[in-house]
Amino acid sequence: MDILHVDTRAEFWWVIFGFAAQMMFTARFLVQWIASERARASVMPVAFWYFSLLGGVMLLSYAIYRADPVFILGQALGVVIYSRNLWLIYASRRGES
């Protein structure tokens, strides 16, 4: 499977996982775009942060498997930021009750 740059079945499944991770990460933009179009204003739904976190964790896993330090650093920082945003959202909601 030269097009995917894999030599083993395990590598093939990691590449498939990587594609799934990228699709999860991309879904966040679709969610944000649809929500903004419906509101006729720029909005950031909570689902955006969940897709970001899940996609980021999946991509980080893939980057660790591929041993790519640049990709690992970028995704690790993102995971921290996405987690923090979710924490702030839920902390704010607890304060409103």
C-alpha positions as CSV (number, residue, x, y, z in Angstrom):
1,M,0.0,0.0,0.0
2,D,2.4,2.6,-1.2
3,I,-0.1,5.4,-1.4
4,L,-0.7,5.2,2.4
5,H,3.0,4.6,3.2
6,V,2.4,1.5,5.3
7,D,4.2,-1.8,5.5
8,T,2.0,-3.7,8.0
9,R,-1.6,-4.4,8.7
10,A,-1.2,-2.5,12.0
11,E,0.1,0.6,10.2
12,F,-2.8,0.4,7.8
13,W,-5.3,0.5,10.7
14,W,-3.4,3.4,12.3
15,V,-3.7,5.3,9.0
16,I,-7.4,4.5,8.9
17,F,-7.7,5.8,12.5
18,G,-5.7,8.9,11.5
19,F,-8.2,9.6,8.7
20,A,-11.1,9.1,11.2
21,A,-9.5,11.5,13.6
22,Q,-9.0,14.1,10.9
23,M,-12.7,13.7,9.9
24,M,-13.7,14.2,13.6
25,F,-11.6,17.3,13.8
26,T,-13.0,18.7,10.6
27,A,-16.6,18.0,11.8
28,R,-16.1,20.8,14.4
29,F,-15.9,23.4,11.6
30,L,-19.1,22.1,10.0
31,V,-20.9,22.3,13.4
32,Q,-19.7,25.8,13.9
33,W,-20.6,26.9,10.4
34,I,-24.1,25.4,10.5
35,A,-24.7,27.0,14.0
36,S,-23.5,30.4,12.8
37,E,-25.6,30.2,9.6
38,R,-28.8,29.4,11.7
39,A,-28.1,32.2,14.1
40,R,-27.0,34.6,11.4
41,A,-24.1,35.5,13.7
42,S,-20.8,33.9,14.6
43,V,-21.5,31.4,17.4
44,M,-19.4,28.7,19.0
45,P,-21.6,25.8,20.1
46,V,-20.4,23.5,22.9
47,A,-20.3,20.6,20.3
48,F,-17.4,22.5,18.6
49,W,-15.3,22.0,21.7
50,Y,-16.3,18.3,22.0
51,F,-15.4,17.6,18.4
52,S,-12.1,19.6,18.9
53,L,-11.2,17.6,22.0
54,L,-12.1,14.2,20.6
55,G,-10.4,14.9,17.3
56,G,-7.4,16.3,19.1
57,V,-7.0,13.3,21.3
58,M,-7.4,11.0,18.4
59,L,-4.8,12.9,16.3
60,L,-2.5,13.1,19.3
61,S,-2.7,9.3,19.6
62,Y,-1.9,9.0,15.9
63,A,1.0,11.4,16.1
64,I,2.4,9.5,19.1
65,Y,2.2,6.2,17.1
66,R,3.9,7.9,14.2
67,A,6.5,9.4,16.6
68,D,6.2,12.9,15.0
69,P,7.4,15.4,17.6
70,V,6.0,18.5,15.7
71,F,2.6,16.9,15.4
72,I,2.6,15.7,19.0
73,L,3.4,19.2,20.3
74,G,0.7,20.8,18.2
75,Q,-2.0,18.4,19.2
76,A,-1.0,18.2,22.9
77,L,-1.3,22.0,23.2
78,G,-4.7,21.9,21.4
79,V,-6.0,19.2,23.7
80,V,-5.2,21.4,26.7
81,I,-6.9,24.4,25.2
82,Y,-10.1,22.4,24.2
83,S,-10.3,20.9,27.7
84,R,-9.9,24.3,29.3
85,N,-12.6,25.8,27.2
86,L,-15.0,23.0,28.2
87,W,-14.0,23.5,31.8
88,L,-14.8,27.2,31.6
89,I,-18.2,26.6,29.9
90,Y,-19.3,24.2,32.6
91,A,-17.9,26.3,35.4
92,S,-19.9,29.3,34.0
93,R,-23.1,27.2,33.8
94,R,-22.7,26.0,37.4
95,G,-22.3,29.7,38.5
96,E,-25.5,30.6,36.7
97,S,-27.7,28.1,38.6
